[in-house]
Amino acid sequence: MAKITVKKPTDQELKKLCIDSWQSWTCEVSNFDWQYPEEEICYIYEGEVTVKTDEETVNIKPGDLVVFPKSLKCRWDVKKPVRKVYKFNY
């Protein structure tokens, strides 16, 4: 199974991705199960999350560009309220 990828992009990379045109999403402190119907790429502006799968645990923080593979099943543990932008890659 594909893994979650996390990187710290440069401002130039973010501009090239046109993140200003992506959908926004916010979430308060919570825990929930999630499955990704498509590959999702997101950029975290605020918050702190631990995402757990059967194979890995990934800590996500502000400034992270994250790719969640299609069909990934995971558990989100939102430790600090999250504000992100995202898009699906079909």
Secondary structure as GFF3:
##gff-version 3
##sequence-region A 1 90
A	DSSP	beta_strand	5	7	.	.	.	ID=ss1
A	DSSP	alpha_helix	11	17	.	.	.	ID=ss2
A	DSSP	three_ten_helix	19	21	.	.	.	ID=ss3
A	DSSP	beta_strand	23	27	.	.	.	ID=ss4
A	DSSP	beta_strand	30	35	.	.	.	ID=ss5
A	DSSP	beta_strand	39	52	.	.	.	ID=ss6
A	DSSP	beta_strand	57	60	.	.	.	ID=ss7
A	DSSP	beta_strand	65	68	.	.	.	ID=ss8
A	DSSP	beta_strand	73	89	.	.	.	ID=ss9
###
